[in-house]
Amino acid sequence: MADSYLVLFVAEDADDGHADALRAAAREVPGAGFFDDPAGGQERTVGTYLRTDDLVEGAALMLAVARVSEALAARIEVQFREEILGHLVAGRPDARLAAALPVGDIPDAL
C-alpha cells in the first residue's frame, strides 16, 4: 500500500504570515512536516502534512491548523490519501469536511 498522508494547505493567496503560522503549527505535532514554495508568487503553496494511515491520528494537526485558519481568517484545504475532504474556513470545518471526519467530536473541537 502507498504511503498515506494528511495534507493541509492554504487554498488562497498565501504569504509569509501563513508560512510562519503553519510552520509553528507543524512543530506542535510530533511527526508533522511543513512545506512552502516562497518563490511561487501568486501560486505559492504553503501547508503542513502528517504521514498516517488513520485520519483520527491526524486530529492534533487538524486542530493546530484550525487555530491558524481562525487567527488568519484563512481557507485551508484538507486532503487525506490525495482525496479532498473539504476545507477549514476561518477555523471551522465546512459541511463537506465535517461529514468526512470519522468521529463526531473532532468538528466540535475545531
Backbone as ProteinMPNN parsed JSONL, in Angstrom:
{"seq_chain_A": "MADSYLVLFVAEDADDGHADALRAAAREVPGAGFFDDPAGGQERTVGTYLRTDDLVEGAALMLAVARVSEALAARIEVQFREEILGHLVAGRPDARLAAALPVGDIPDAL", "coords_chain_A": {"N_chain_A": [[0.843, -1.182, 0.0], [0.496, 2.262, -0.74], [2.081, 5.124, 0.792], [0.204, 6.939, 3.207], [-1.039, 10.163, 3.612], [-2.01, 12.982, 5.545], [-2.808, 16.098, 4.494], [-2.66, 19.557, 4.714], [-3.293, 22.707, 3.432], [-2.902, 26.165, 2.466], [-5.575, 27.475, 0.734], [-5.811, 29.666, -0.855], [-4.45, 32.885, -1.721], [-1.241, 32.893, -0.359], [1.049, 34.026, 2.156], [4.036, 35.237, 3.851], [3.171, 35.368, 6.497], [1.229, 33.344, 6.69], [2.923, 31.184, 6.201], [4.725, 31.306, 8.394], [2.951, 30.872, 10.553], [1.851, 28.328, 9.953], [4.15, 26.769, 9.923], [4.855, 26.91, 12.634], [2.597, 25.623, 13.702], [2.925, 23.029, 12.686], [5.205, 22.284, 14.056], [4.2, 21.836, 16.569], [3.116, 19.328, 16.528], [3.994, 16.019, 16.852], [5.907, 14.389, 14.394], [4.805, 15.758, 12.274], [5.111, 17.666, 9.245], [6.242, 20.47, 7.248], [5.655, 22.549, 4.415], [6.683, 24.82, 1.84], [6.644, 27.14, -0.803], [8.204, 29.689, -1.411], [9.025, 31.064, -3.665], [6.993, 30.882, -5.397], [5.229, 32.967, -5.966], [2.064, 34.258, -6.842], [1.1, 31.732, -6.989], [2.011, 30.445, -4.77], [2.52, 27.776, -2.559], [1.68, 26.707, 0.586], [1.826, 24.756, 3.448], [1.017, 21.982, 5.685], [1.793, 18.612, 6.736], [1.166, 15.146, 7.558], [2.263, 11.911, 7.93], [0.201, 9.226, 7.967], [-1.944, 6.442, 8.537], [-4.422, 6.603, 9.516], [-7.068, 8.708, 9.842], [-8.001, 9.785, 12.242], [-5.702, 9.883, 13.778], [-4.593, 12.151, 12.827], [-5.826, 14.241, 14.083], [-4.677, 16.06, 15.946], [-3.014, 17.635, 14.328], [-4.932, 18.735, 12.596], [-6.38, 20.269, 14.448], [-4.404, 22.1, 15.294], [-3.894, 23.441, 12.887], [-6.429, 24.43, 12.401], [-6.589, 26.41, 14.346], [-4.763, 28.233, 13.287], [-6.066, 28.827, 10.884], [-8.335, 30.096, 11.891], [-7.194, 32.322, 13.267], [-6.019, 33.729, 11.157], [-8.097, 34.077, 9.453], [-8.245, 32.303, 7.319], [-8.627, 30.135, 4.469], [-8.312, 26.747, 4.349], [-7.343, 23.908, 2.649], [-8.114, 20.489, 3.102], [-6.713, 17.381, 2.739], [-6.725, 13.837, 2.459], [-5.007, 10.944, 1.854], [-4.689, 11.791, -0.775], [-7.207, 12.664, -1.467], [-9.626, 15.172, -1.571], [-11.015, 16.323, 1.323], [-12.389, 18.478, 2.262], [-12.704, 21.822, 3.557], [-11.156, 23.985, 5.958], [-12.507, 26.87, 7.196], [-11.873, 29.946, 8.265], [-11.231, 28.725, 10.67], [-13.217, 26.814, 11.121], [-14.704, 23.679, 10.171], [-15.944, 23.144, 6.87], [-19.119, 22.031, 5.52], [-18.653, 19.738, 3.975], [-16.154, 18.798, 4.913], [-16.757, 18.379, 7.627], [-18.585, 16.267, 7.38], [-16.892, 14.306, 6.438], [-15.173, 13.681, 8.48], [-14.212, 11.148, 10.778], [-15.126, 10.874, 13.403], [-17.483, 12.207, 15.698], [-16.719, 14.207, 17.556], [-14.491, 15.661, 16.708], [-15.136, 17.759, 14.792], [-16.504, 19.453, 16.561], [-14.487, 20.176, 18.29], [-12.92, 21.664, 16.65]], "CA_chain_A": [[0.0, 0.0, 0.0], [1.243, 3.515, -0.787], [2.038, 5.929, 2.0], [-0.975, 7.777, 3.384], [-0.728, 11.449, 4.215], [-2.962, 14.045, 5.785], [-2.171, 17.311, 3.992], [-3.472, 20.764, 4.889], [-2.56, 23.819, 2.839], [-3.658, 27.382, 2.203], [-6.302, 27.33, -0.535], [-5.957, 31.015, -1.384], [-3.127, 33.501, -1.735], [-0.501, 32.685, 0.894], [2.181, 34.923, 2.332], [4.95, 34.847, 4.919], [2.405, 35.184, 7.729], [0.684, 31.983, 6.64], [4.041, 30.243, 6.317], [5.212, 31.313, 9.778], [1.944, 30.274, 11.428], [1.733, 26.894, 9.683], [5.394, 26.146, 10.386], [4.717, 26.778, 14.085], [1.584, 24.592, 13.966], [3.532, 21.722, 12.408], [6.165, 21.983, 15.132], [3.434, 21.406, 17.745], [2.594, 17.966, 16.339], [5.061, 15.067, 16.557], [5.874, 13.738, 13.091], [4.246, 16.625, 11.23], [6.053, 18.405, 8.433], [5.823, 21.76, 6.71], [6.19, 22.833, 3.084], [6.498, 26.197, 1.391], [7.285, 27.5, -2.058], [8.189, 31.145, -1.381], [9.276, 31.611, -4.996], [5.819, 30.602, -6.215], [4.421, 34.145, -6.266], [0.64, 34.076, -6.597], [0.848, 30.291, -6.922], [2.744, 29.941, -3.603], [1.861, 26.705, -1.831], [2.145, 26.667, 1.966], [0.989, 23.835, 4.197], [1.546, 21.002, 6.632], [1.421, 17.235, 6.411], [1.454, 14.103, 8.533], [2.139, 10.558, 7.389], [-0.659, 8.446, 8.848], [-2.929, 5.578, 7.891], [-5.682, 6.776, 10.233], [-7.418, 10.12, 9.898], [-8.126, 10.186, 13.651], [-4.357, 10.211, 14.255], [-4.286, 13.496, 12.351], [-6.658, 15.233, 14.772], [-3.855, 17.116, 16.551], [-2.588, 18.545, 13.268], [-6.106, 19.484, 12.154], [-6.686, 21.275, 15.467], [-3.376, 23.146, 15.236], [-4.101, 24.224, 11.666], [-7.693, 25.151, 12.576], [-6.275, 27.637, 15.099], [-4.144, 29.143, 12.317], [-7.135, 29.244, 9.981], [-9.167, 31.061, 12.61], [-6.429, 33.538, 13.545], [-5.73, 34.445, 9.91], [-9.301, 34.039, 8.612], [-7.751, 31.638, 6.109], [-9.279, 28.937, 3.925], [-7.316, 25.684, 4.299], [-7.832, 22.663, 2.061], [-7.728, 19.286, 3.843], [-6.687, 16.177, 1.909], [-6.253, 12.595, 3.075], [-4.77, 9.955, 0.793], [-4.848, 12.522, -2.035], [-8.625, 12.967, -1.682], [-10.043, 16.401, -0.904], [-12.073, 16.091, 2.298], [-13.126, 19.724, 2.462], [-11.901, 22.984, 3.924], [-11.312, 24.762, 7.174], [-12.762, 28.253, 6.805], [-11.796, 30.755, 9.486], [-11.141, 27.839, 11.821], [-14.314, 25.851, 11.221], [-14.834, 22.8, 9.001], [-17.131, 23.318, 6.041], [-20.024, 20.878, 5.611], [-18.01, 18.565, 3.362], [-15.129, 18.298, 5.842], [-17.436, 17.865, 8.82], [-19.169, 14.967, 7.031], [-15.827, 13.34, 6.163], [-14.425, 13.323, 9.682], [-14.719, 9.855, 11.231], [-15.716, 10.898, 14.749], [-18.285, 13.398, 15.86], [-16.211, 15.259, 18.425], [-13.44, 16.49, 16.095], [-15.663, 19.045, 14.308], [-16.836, 20.309, 17.7], [-13.245, 20.672, 18.846], [-12.374, 22.661, 15.734]], "C_chain_A": [[0.882, 1.237, 0.0], [1.13, 4.246, 0.547], [0.781, 6.79, 2.025], [-0.574, 9.045, 4.109], [-1.999, 12.254, 4.441], [-2.238, 15.325, 5.392], [-3.156, 18.462, 4.143], [-2.685, 21.934, 4.333], [-3.488, 24.991, 2.557], [-4.263, 27.286, 0.807], [-6.634, 28.696, -1.137], [-4.562, 31.616, -1.432], [-2.474, 33.348, -0.365], [0.681, 33.639, 0.94], [3.057, 34.433, 3.486], [4.237, 34.638, 6.247], [1.782, 33.802, 7.805], [1.799, 30.967, 6.88], [4.538, 30.166, 7.754], [4.24, 30.596, 10.707], [1.816, 28.77, 11.204], [3.001, 26.139, 10.077], [5.317, 25.912, 11.903], [3.7, 25.691, 14.445], [2.159, 23.205, 13.748], [4.505, 21.326, 13.504], [5.479, 21.51, 16.404], [3.094, 19.921, 17.704], [3.739, 17.017, 15.992], [4.858, 14.386, 15.2], [5.34, 14.597, 11.959], [5.365, 17.346, 10.497], [5.413, 19.666, 7.888], [6.391, 21.907, 5.309], [5.82, 24.248, 2.669], [7.238, 26.378, 0.081], [7.289, 29.025, -2.155], [8.442, 31.786, -2.736], [8.057, 31.46, -5.905], [4.958, 31.796, -6.56], [2.968, 33.92, -5.919], [0.265, 32.6, -6.476], [1.555, 29.646, -5.724], [1.908, 28.905, -2.866], [2.501, 26.581, -0.459], [1.236, 25.711, 2.731], [1.75, 22.932, 5.136], [1.114, 19.608, 6.186], [1.796, 16.303, 7.554], [1.265, 12.761, 7.847], [1.354, 9.726, 8.394], [-1.607, 7.592, 8.02], [-4.323, 5.788, 8.463], [-5.975, 8.268, 10.383], [-7.532, 10.619, 11.341], [-6.761, 10.567, 14.223], [-3.93, 11.614, 13.811], [-5.052, 14.595, 13.065], [-5.825, 16.367, 15.358], [-3.389, 18.121, 15.498], [-3.774, 19.366, 12.765], [-6.469, 20.576, 13.155], [-5.689, 22.426, 15.431], [-3.581, 24.042, 14.02], [-5.426, 24.985, 11.737], [-7.473, 26.446, 13.356], [-5.631, 28.679, 14.181], [-5.214, 29.699, 11.383], [-8.016, 30.302, 10.63], [-8.427, 32.386, 12.802], [-6.209, 34.385, 12.293], [-6.942, 34.568, 8.982], [-8.98, 33.404, 7.261], [-8.611, 30.428, 5.741], [-8.191, 27.903, 3.69], [-7.943, 24.429, 3.71], [-7.271, 21.488, 2.857], [-7.836, 18.096, 2.906], [-6.184, 15.003, 2.745], [-6.178, 11.551, 1.981], [-5.083, 10.546, -0.587], [-6.303, 12.788, -2.407], [-8.962, 14.249, -0.916], [-11.216, 16.066, 0.025], [-12.95, 17.315, 2.489], [-12.167, 20.819, 2.875], [-12.179, 23.425, 5.358], [-11.472, 26.205, 6.714], [-12.852, 29.074, 8.081], [-11.895, 29.877, 10.734], [-12.206, 26.776, 11.952], [-14.363, 24.952, 9.991], [-16.083, 23.162, 8.196], [-17.956, 22.032, 6.129], [-19.377, 19.609, 5.071], [-16.961, 17.962, 4.296], [-15.77, 17.711, 7.087], [-18.022, 16.481, 8.554], [-18.104, 13.899, 6.842], [-15.07, 12.906, 7.402], [-15.053, 12.104, 10.323], [-15.34, 9.849, 12.621], [-16.408, 12.234, 14.958], [-17.656, 14.506, 16.666], [-15.109, 16.11, 17.789], [-14.032, 17.78, 15.526], [-16.001, 19.993, 15.458], [-15.593, 20.911, 18.305], [-12.623, 21.733, 17.956], [-13.147, 23.934, 15.907]], "O_chain_A": [[1.913, 1.258, 0.672], [0.204, 4.014, 1.324], [0.349, 7.305, 0.994], [0.149, 9.0, 5.104], [-2.934, 12.214, 3.64], [-1.157, 15.604, 5.911], [-4.321, 18.363, 3.756], [-1.532, 22.14, 4.712], [-4.701, 24.827, 2.427], [-3.559, 27.047, -0.174], [-7.63, 28.846, -1.845], [-3.583, 30.908, -1.2], [-3.087, 33.64, 0.661], [1.24, 34.014, -0.091], [2.841, 33.347, 4.024], [4.663, 33.804, 7.046], [1.802, 33.161, 8.855], [1.645, 30.02, 7.652], [4.75, 29.072, 8.277], [4.656, 29.803, 11.552], [1.687, 28.014, 12.167], [2.927, 24.992, 10.518], [5.675, 24.839, 12.388], [3.916, 24.927, 15.385], [1.907, 22.299, 14.542], [4.613, 20.147, 13.841], [6.105, 20.851, 17.235], [2.814, 19.322, 18.743], [4.387, 17.182, 14.958], [3.778, 13.876, 14.901], [5.417, 14.2, 10.796], [6.431, 17.601, 11.058], [4.214, 19.899, 8.043], [7.497, 21.439, 5.04], [4.798, 24.796, 3.082], [8.324, 25.833, -0.115], [6.484, 29.601, -2.886], [8.1, 32.952, -2.932], [8.096, 31.873, -7.064], [4.038, 31.671, -7.368], [2.657, 33.445, -4.827], [-0.78, 32.268, -5.917], [1.682, 28.423, -5.674], [0.731, 29.131, -2.584], [3.71, 26.376, -0.343], [0.013, 25.837, 2.672], [2.951, 23.088, 5.356], [0.202, 19.448, 5.375], [2.63, 16.628, 8.399], [0.219, 12.507, 7.25], [1.785, 9.543, 9.532], [-2.019, 7.985, 6.929], [-5.295, 5.223, 7.962], [-5.193, 8.998, 10.994], [-7.19, 11.767, 11.623], [-6.667, 11.467, 15.057], [-2.999, 12.187, 14.376], [-4.941, 15.764, 12.694], [-6.229, 17.527, 15.274], [-3.372, 19.325, 15.753], [-3.637, 20.567, 12.532], [-6.825, 21.686, 12.759], [-6.076, 23.59, 15.526], [-3.455, 25.263, 14.116], [-5.532, 26.08, 11.184], [-8.101, 27.463, 13.061], [-5.924, 29.87, 14.289], [-5.258, 30.901, 11.125], [-8.396, 31.284, 9.992], [-8.979, 33.452, 12.527], [-6.213, 35.614, 12.361], [-6.836, 35.092, 7.873], [-9.386, 33.898, 6.209], [-9.23, 29.796, 6.597], [-7.257, 28.142, 2.925], [-8.955, 23.941, 4.212], [-6.101, 21.489, 3.24], [-8.899, 17.824, 2.347], [-5.332, 15.16, 3.62], [-7.152, 11.302, 1.271], [-5.666, 9.882, -1.445], [-6.592, 13.107, -3.561], [-8.616, 14.384, 0.258], [-12.262, 15.592, -0.418], [-14.124, 17.196, 2.84], [-10.972, 20.759, 2.586], [-13.279, 23.259, 5.885], [-10.664, 26.704, 5.93], [-13.782, 28.919, 8.873], [-12.548, 30.232, 11.715], [-12.103, 25.911, 12.822], [-14.092, 25.412, 8.882], [-17.139, 23.449, 8.76], [-17.528, 21.058, 6.748], [-19.536, 18.532, 5.646], [-16.896, 16.743, 4.449], [-15.36, 16.647, 7.55], [-17.959, 15.61, 9.422], [-18.368, 12.716, 7.057], [-14.395, 11.876, 7.387], [-16.277, 12.011, 10.413], [-16.024, 8.889, 12.976], [-15.963, 13.264, 14.451], [-18.024, 15.666, 16.481], [-14.819, 17.194, 18.295], [-13.455, 18.84, 15.766], [-15.807, 21.203, 15.342], [-15.629, 22.043, 18.789], [-11.889, 22.599, 18.432], [-12.864, 24.925, 15.233]]}, "name": "protein", "num_of_chains": 1, "seq": "MADSYLVLFVAEDADDGHADALRAAAREVPGAGFFDDPAGGQERTVGTYLRTDDLVEGAALMLAVARVSEALAARIEVQFREEILGHLVAGRPDARLAAALPVGDIPDAL"}
